[in-house]
């Protein structure tokens, strides 16, 4: 159905070198059209074509088309409207698949040894390394043949974000090798998967998508090689048609609200399918690239990139995450990783058939076999004859038995049963397993042999241990203070209730209580369910560390952290669970404050300074009073924890910064600037106290929640705030887009790692230019004032938001175990979580949280000295990575905004009596949009949004056009649904459709638009 894609071909500029992409899109659209014709008939295909043709060449709604589209859609019955919505949603999903596959093919060309960087490119890199990160070759030559390499091209430039480009760059810039060695020796990249409710696509549908990807890859192979038969390619196309028809007949909506353990299973899927086997390749890439340029340097530890998870452990606002669920999550993760190790050991038994007749065996392996024989005589009796002359097979048979016993014990622990095989030989830790694998490897090496599969397994154990991921606990600060309030009222140890104490009184009491080992909380808990849950959470962390080792769960994050007492409360509760010993100030838990609102970000430095001034807390960070008083405190932090590491890294403070709530509170520009400032001030205060800082970035998928290209975002971080360490959340639909395909996942993680190294070694001084900071402070303040004037001070705004967006319908999507609102019971902005807030604006094409207030701030600054200030802003855009990142993110979001479509939501969904006041709100928003768009274009020098990135521009426009008719369908169904609600409350129902039918239709359109926008929240 080529007209759907190419009716706007003048705007959608598909370069000649993207012939593969164009061809694939044509194939998929033909399949899509064929499926619709078979399932719905030619009439539906014609309708979709007619709706699509109403769109403007730029892919935006127009005022003229609105009446035609509305008239056409209003004639549809609910079943026809649902089928049309599902068809467009399917279209978007198929296009997403094709683009992902194309992007993956692009990654496969990045490591050709024939790629070189000429002097012209070098000049640009040196310039951009310090100033214009987006001007590196991958972006600078968009539209040229060297950028858009076709999938058959074999001579690509080594592109930014790869190790292959990084180390030659460091060499050419004369970065001292000792600095590189120091940095990569402590390299620590941590990616944390969360269960935040932004993944709207059912995992059943994800499975269908993977089937389509597999078939497309088969088709690629047949079409790119001349050796196959013509009928084979046709057969694959027929199978694709069958698969898409099955997909069409599969319900897109979640059938039930997922449990937390369902979410655990969803998240672990990416490890099972991609990351467990893929991440060891990341180490090999870095090691190989380092050797090519700096062969004398040592590579980092194999677990320089590790993974964390909030799934099953993040209880902030989610009452379904109980201590028992967290325990089961840890057991479930260990089950998965043990099963993978068992498979690998079985494979090694088949491979390592070395005979003592033809190869030497070292004494340490023979001694190990004798010891194993004494403890596992049944294995020896069963296999000694078969493996009589094959020592590696026999040794691995013992290893296999221990793994199987460990797995069986874990299954019993999952069910809270007493393990039947407690006395059987097993591994108590990944370190024990790793030691036996290294014994085998050492013997092979000493006799001149190697085994790649064994090396890969060792790498996996070093990275994933027996735990797969580290579980972070997160809880809201008031839960801790409320729990202590109830405990202390029960014990009657304070003259006032704890919650009535001032901050100074709280800190004084907590500091005193933290000096004693005296227990505060009784063994049996006579408290409320909420308080008991807080106490039991700390106790389960203690149990997890005893069973799984400290690495399973060592981070406790305090959301909405505002004061020093918020941190000390957690430390006190940790003391009660024996996670902290106050007598020696040694603990096995890291307390991480999460600063979220603008006020909290601004206060973060003073909070941390006061904490660092407390001798107890300072000793706790150092690893105890003895370590604090020692002169041997390391000047550099250690490498990431190894599987055998029994303690926390000393002198390392982790601080988390929240993008979502600061944006909802203050707007896009102000939020980004406040986070930028907080990082600078936190780094300075940490350095003053001789501490190392790890910033944990709570980024979401959308720009309004900190999302956007991670590479550019990391390079835009201030000064010394990275130093080889970073921690980032990966949320919702981002997991599917980044981790579904191996090469895309590897490239994503590689770009993050490259950016961390580059930002740490090639720092700019622009963040420290005080006049620039003063200007940015002024822009931030003006942006925040304008944003809050609309969101919090405009009296009609809340009603506007609830009527013209599908916020209420979004809250009924069964996509998360966590509620959409905080448990205040109010339907106001303070209780609404940031994800549905952003989700709603994305659906209606406003995307307001990602740009509102930027235009006014820029315009007021320009009004002071129009010509001079415009030159200055353009200079900032060229020179200052932070400003470039902020403007680029705003530009990307503005390109997705469709103000005419947004106007349609307002006109159709507003109650008649509210239209006049809502029109004023809309005009205020629209005026800011056009102002922001024009100023962004003026600063960037672009004629159209995203002219600097035609690949992204093409991707956005490709979707924009088809989202328009889907938006009209959504409005039509929402209008009917709300009319039904209004008439049903009056006792008179005139709708010929049930509420369930209408709600289902609305939810399907939400699914479709989310797929088209490639963002939810």
Buried (B, 14 or more C-beta within 10 A) or exposed (E): BEEBBBBBEEBBEBBEBBBBBBEBBBBBBBBBBBBBBEBBEEEBBEBBBEBBBBBBBBBBBBEEBBEBBBEBBEEBEBEBBBBBBBBBBBBBBBBBBBBBBBBBBBBEBBBBEEBEBEEEBBEBBBBBBBBBBBBBBBBBBBBEEBBBBBBEBEEBBBBBBBBBBBBBBBBBBEBEBEEBBBBBBBBBBBBBBBBBBBBBBBBEBBEBBBBBBBBBBBBBBBBEEEEBEEEBBEBBBEBBBEBBBEBBEEEBBBEEEBEBBBBBBBBBBBBBBBBBBBBBBBBBBBBEBBEEBBEEBEBBBBBBBBBBBBBBBBBBBBEBBBBEBBBBBBBBBBBBBBEBBBEBBBBBBEBBEBBEEEBEBBEEBBEBBEEBBEEBEEBBEEBBEEBEBBBBBBBBBBBBBBBBBBBBBBBBBBEEEEBEEEEBBBBEBBBBBBBBBBBBBEBBEEEEBEBEEBBBBBBBBBBBBBBBBBBBBBBBBBBBBBBBBBBBBBEEEBEEEBBEBEEEBBBEBBBEBBEEEEEBBEEEBEBEEEBBBBBBBBBBBBBBBEBBBBBBBBBBBBBBBBBBBBBBBBBBBBBBBBBBBBEBBBBBBBBBBBBBBBBBBBBBBEBBBBBBEBEBBBBBBBBBBEBBEEEEEEEEBBBBBBBBBEBBBBBBBBBBBBBBBBBBBBBBBBBBBBBBBBBBBBBBBBEEBEBBBBBBBBBBBBBBBBBBBBBBBBBBBBBBBBBBBBBBBBBBBBBBBBBBBBBBBBBBBBBBBBBBBBBBBBBBEBBEBEEBBEBBBBBBBBBBBBBBBBBEEBEBBBBBBBBBBBBBBBBEBBBBBBBBBBEEEEEEBEBBBBBBBBBBBBBBBBBBBBBBBBBBBBBBBBEEEEEEBBEBBBEBBBBBBBBBBBBBBBBBBBBBBBBBBBBBBBBBBBEEEBEEBBBEBBEBBBEBBEBBBEBBBBBBEBEEBBBBBBBBBBBBBBBBBBBBBBBBBBBBBBBBBBBBBEEEEEEEBEBEBEEEBBBBBBBBBBBBBBBBBBBBB
